[in-house]
Every structure is written in C-alpha cells, then in structure tokens.
Amino acid sequence: MMDVSVIDRQRGHKISKSALRAFLAAVVRELPPGDADELAVTLVSDRRMRVLNRTWRGQDRTTDVLS
C-alpha cells in the first residue's frame, strides 16, 4: 500500500488535509502496481512556488504544479 501524505505550507486557502488525503488515496488505488511506495503533496504559496520554479526549472514565475 502506498503511503500518502499532504503538507500544507500555505495560508491563502483553507483546505481539508484529511479530505485531500482521502482523495489521493482513492486515486492511488486506481494506479497499477509499481515501484513507488509514497505520494507526497505539498501546498505552497505563490511566492514559494515562484522560488521553486526558478530554482528547478529556470522559470522566474509561479506555476500550478511542479513535479
């Protein structure tokens, strides 16, 4: 069984970590078996996402998803 974790490092939007974790667990159940044993989702502010995007992709702007 894949471990699913949700880390909320933003304050702009109120979310239910338990509901998001339950949704992700349902998605994981639909995936074919593989080598991965963990799924982690971290929610960050636009400011932090811009820094991460610049650091890892060389794009000095925010983005919706960084994987």
C-alpha positions as CSV (number, residue, x, y, z in Angstrom):
1,M,0.0,0.0,0.0
2,M,1.3,3.4,-1.0
3,D,1.9,6.0,1.8
4,V,0.0,9.2,1.0
5,S,1.0,12.5,2.8
6,V,-0.2,16.1,2.5
7,I,1.8,19.0,3.7
8,D,0.2,22.4,3.9
9,R,2.7,25.3,3.8
10,Q,0.4,28.0,2.6
11,R,-2.1,30.2,4.4
12,G,-4.1,31.7,1.5
13,H,-6.6,28.9,1.1
14,K,-8.3,26.8,3.8
15,I,-8.2,23.1,2.8
16,S,-9.1,19.9,4.5
17,K,-6.0,17.8,4.6
18,S,-8.0,14.7,5.5
19,A,-10.3,15.1,2.5
20,L,-7.4,15.7,0.2
21,R,-5.5,12.7,1.6
22,A,-8.7,10.5,1.1
23,F,-9.0,11.7,-2.5
24,L,-5.3,11.0,-3.2
25,A,-5.6,7.5,-1.6
26,A,-8.6,6.8,-3.9
27,V,-6.5,7.9,-6.9
28,V,-3.6,5.7,-5.8
29,R,-5.9,2.7,-5.6
30,E,-6.6,3.1,-9.3
31,L,-2.9,3.1,-10.3
32,P,-1.2,-0.1,-11.5
33,P,1.2,-1.6,-9.0
34,G,4.7,-0.3,-9.4
35,D,8.0,0.6,-7.7
36,A,6.7,3.8,-6.0
37,D,5.7,3.4,-2.3
38,E,5.0,7.0,-1.4
39,L,3.0,10.0,-2.7
40,A,3.6,13.4,-1.1
41,V,1.7,16.6,-2.0
42,T,3.0,19.9,-0.6
43,L,0.8,23.0,-0.9
44,V,2.8,26.3,-1.0
45,S,2.2,30.0,-1.6
46,D,2.7,31.6,-4.9
47,R,5.8,33.3,-3.6
48,R,7.4,29.9,-2.6
49,M,6.3,28.3,-5.9
50,R,8.0,31.0,-7.9
51,V,11.2,30.4,-6.0
52,L,11.0,26.7,-6.5
53,N,10.2,27.1,-10.2
54,R,13.1,29.5,-10.7
55,T,15.5,27.1,-8.8
56,W,14.5,23.9,-10.5
57,R,13.3,25.0,-14.0
58,G,14.9,28.4,-14.5
59,Q,11.4,30.0,-14.9
60,D,11.0,33.1,-12.8
61,R,7.3,32.9,-12.4
62,T,4.7,30.9,-10.4
63,T,3.1,27.8,-11.7
64,D,0.2,25.5,-10.7
65,V,2.2,22.3,-10.5
66,L,5.9,21.4,-10.0
67,S,6.7,17.7,-10.1
